[in-house]
Amino acid sequence: MPVHLTVPLFRKPTKIQILRSDELQPVEPLALEDFSEDTLFSDQPEPSAERESPPLPDESPTFTLEQVQQEVQAAYDRGFADGQEVASAVLQTEVNTLTERLRNLDGAIRALQQQYAEAITSLEPVAFDLAVTIAGAILGYEAQRSVECVLAQARAALEQYHGKDAVRIRLHPSSLEALEQAGNPLVREAAQQDITLVADPSIEPGGCVLETALGTFDAQLKTQLERARHLLASQILGISRSPDEQSTAV
């Protein structure tokens, strides 16, 4: 009767397995697989080389020369329009900035003009006073040195008085002395009129004050310069003379 051998294989060996002695007896030698490295590597089939995929057909769209030219022109037009828009925005910003600066500059110029006009207006009276002061100093210096200045002041005052009454002329002592040394020409010229010369230290040198029955005529240089100053101020600056300054004095 044939003998059936049962090989207790628990699982397919995937690597070298050590068998116990009681398991090795019923197993024929040829039943064992050779798990040596040479057998393992020699029996395994070589992996087949991956087949290269055939190149895919070129599916990119094709354009004609005319289409390319149209696309280029369209891109150029879009870029030109965008550039114009940006340039216009920048230019408008610059124009707005310059306009604001011009507006501020115009306001500053107007303010300076107003300040200049106010300064001139405030300085005009000072300028008149300064001019009168300088003129008075020059004329006063000449009046002290020349008898002719004293005579000119007295003659001008006598011409304003048309009466025949006695006239009393008050002069600075130095001016009276100069007239006496000159032979009192005023008395000689007015032979038909009673003229009396009186020394008065309060009268400025070179000037005189006439006292008549009609009133007093101040012919001093400072008084005449003050009248001239107010006359110019009334004509140029529009400043009216006060009632005290509107007298009958020469």
C-alpha positions in Angstrom: 0.0 0.0 0.0 1.4 3.4 -0.9 2.5 5.6 1.9 1.3 9.2 1.8 3.6 11.7 3.4 2.1 14.8 4.8 4.4 17.7 4.9 3.3 20.2 7.6 3.8 23.4 5.7 2.3 26.2 7.7 2.9 29.0 5.2 4.9 29.4 2.0 8.4 30.3 3.1 9.5 33.6 1.8 13.0 33.4 3.3 15.2 30.8 4.7 13.4 28.9 7.5 15.1 26.7 10.1 13.4 23.3 10.5 13.5 21.4 13.7 14.8 17.9 13.7 11.4 16.2 14.1 10.1 18.2 11.0 13.1 17.3 8.9 12.7 13.5 8.9 9.5 13.0 6.9 10.6 15.6 4.3 12.4 14.4 1.3 15.5 16.3 0.4 14.1 17.4 -2.9 11.0 18.7 -1.3 13.0 21.6 0.3 13.3 24.7 -1.8 16.6 26.2 -2.3 16.5 29.6 -0.6 20.1 30.4 -1.2 20.9 33.9 -2.5 21.9 32.6 -5.9 18.7 30.8 -6.3 16.6 33.6 -5.0 18.1 36.2 -7.4 18.6 33.8 -10.3 15.1 32.4 -10.3 13.4 35.8 -10.0 12.3 37.1 -13.4 14.0 40.3 -14.4 11.6 43.3 -14.3 10.6 44.3 -17.7 11.6 47.7 -18.8 8.8 50.2 -18.7 7.7 51.1 -22.1 8.0 54.7 -22.9 4.8 56.4 -23.8 4.6 57.6 -27.3 4.8 61.4 -27.6 1.5 63.1 -27.5 0.5 65.0 -30.5 1.0 68.8 -30.3 -2.4 70.2 -29.5 -1.2 73.9 -29.2 -3.3 76.1 -31.5 -1.7 77.4 -34.6 -2.0 81.0 -35.8 -1.5 82.5 -39.2 0.8 85.4 -39.8 -2.2 87.7 -40.2 -3.7 86.5 -36.8 -0.3 87.1 -35.1 -0.1 90.6 -36.5 -3.6 91.3 -35.4 -2.9 90.1 -31.9 0.3 92.2 -31.8 -1.6 95.3 -33.0 -4.4 94.7 -30.5 -1.8 94.4 -27.6 -0.1 97.6 -28.8 -3.4 99.4 -28.9 -4.3 98.3 -25.4 -0.9 99.3 -24.1 -1.0 102.6 -25.8 -4.5 103.3 -24.4 -3.4 102.3 -20.9 -0.3 104.5 -21.2 -2.4 107.4 -22.3 -4.8 107.0 -19.4 -1.9 106.8 -16.9 -0.2 109.8 -18.5 -3.4 111.8 -18.4 -3.9 111.1 -14.8 -0.4 112.0 -13.9 -0.6 115.2 -15.9 -3.9 116.2 -14.3 -2.4 115.7 -10.9 0.5 117.9 -11.8 -1.8 120.6 -13.2 -3.9 120.5 -10.1 -0.8 120.9 -7.9 0.5 123.8 -10.0 -2.9 125.5 -10.0 -3.0 125.3 -6.2 0.5 126.7 -5.9 -0.4 129.5 -8.3 -3.5 130.2 -6.2 -1.4 130.3 -3.0 1.2 132.5 -4.7 -1.4 134.9 -6.0 -2.8 135.2 -2.5 0.7 135.9 -1.1 1.3 138.5 -3.7 -2.0 140.2 -2.9 -1.2 140.2 0.8 2.2 141.7 0.1 0.7 144.4 -2.1 -1.8 145.2 0.7 1.0 145.3 3.3 3.0 147.5 0.9 0.1 149.9 0.4 -0.5 150.1 4.1 3.2 150.7 4.8 3.3 153.5 2.2 0.2 155.0 3.7 1.6 154.9 7.2 4.9 156.3 6.0 3.7 159.2 4.0 3.0 161.4 7.0 6.4 160.5 8.4 8.0 161.3 5.0 6.2 164.7 4.9 7.3 165.5 8.5 10.9 164.4 7.7 10.9 166.6 4.5 9.6 169.6 6.4 12.2 169.1 9.2 15.0 168.9 6.7 13.8 171.9 4.8 13.4 173.9 8.0 16.9 173.0 9.1 18.4 174.1 5.8 16.3 177.3 5.5 16.9 178.2 9.2 20.6 177.8 8.8 20.5 180.2 5.8 18.2 182.6 7.6 20.7 183.0 10.5 23.5 183.8 8.1 21.8 186.2 5.7 20.0 189.5 6.4 18.2 189.0 3.1 16.2 186.1 4.5 15.0 188.3 7.4 14.0 191.0 5.0 12.2 188.5 2.7 10.2 187.2 5.6 9.2 190.6 6.8 8.4 191.9 3.3 6.2 188.9 2.6 4.3 189.5 5.8 3.8 193.2 5.0 2.5 192.4 1.5 -0.3 190.3 3.1 -1.3 193.2 5.3 -3.0 196.0 3.3 -3.9 198.3 6.2 -2.4 201.7 6.9 -2.3 201.3 10.7 0.8 201.0 12.7 2.7 197.7 12.5 4.7 196.2 15.3 7.3 193.6 14.0 8.8 191.3 16.6 12.1 189.7 15.6 14.9 187.6 17.2 17.5 189.9 18.8 20.2 188.6 16.3 17.9 189.4 13.4 17.1 192.9 14.7 20.8 193.6 15.1 21.5 192.5 11.6 18.7 194.8 10.3 20.1 197.8 12.3 23.5 197.1 10.9 22.0 197.2 7.4 20.3 200.6 8.1 16.8 199.3 8.8 15.7 198.9 5.2 12.2 198.0 6.2 11.6 201.3 7.9 13.0 203.2 4.9 10.9 201.2 2.4 7.7 201.9 4.4 8.1 205.6 4.9 4.4 206.3 4.9 3.6 203.5 7.5 4.4 203.4 11.1 6.7 200.3 11.6 8.3 199.5 15.0 10.9 196.7 15.3 10.9 194.9 18.6 13.4 192.3 19.8 11.8 189.1 21.0 13.9 186.0 22.0 10.9 183.7 21.5 10.9 184.4 17.7 13.2 182.1 15.7 16.2 183.6 14.0 15.4 184.8 10.5 11.6 184.9 11.2 9.2 187.6 12.4 5.7 188.1 13.7 3.6 191.1 12.7 1.1 192.6 15.1 -1.5 194.8 13.6 -4.9 196.1 14.4 -6.4 193.3 12.3 -4.6 190.6 14.0 -1.2 188.8 14.2 0.6 187.5 11.1 3.2 184.8 11.9 6.0 184.9 9.3 8.3 182.5 11.0 9.9 179.8 8.9 8.6 177.0 11.1 5.1 178.2 10.8 5.2 178.5 7.0 6.8 175.1 6.7 4.0 173.6 8.8 1.4 175.3 6.6 3.1 173.8 3.5 3.2 170.4 5.1 -0.6 170.4 5.9 -1.4 171.8 2.4 0.5 169.0 0.8 -1.1 166.4 3.1 -4.6 167.7 2.4 -4.0 167.5 -1.4 -2.1 164.2 -1.5 -3.2 162.3 1.6 -6.6 163.9 2.1 -5.8 165.1 5.6 -7.8 168.2 6.5 -6.3 171.0 8.5 -7.6 171.6 11.9 -9.5 174.8 12.7 -6.6 176.0 14.9 -4.3 175.8 11.9 -6.6 177.9 9.7 -5.7 181.3 10.9 -5.0 184.6 9.3 -1.3 184.2 10.0 1.0 184.4 7.0 
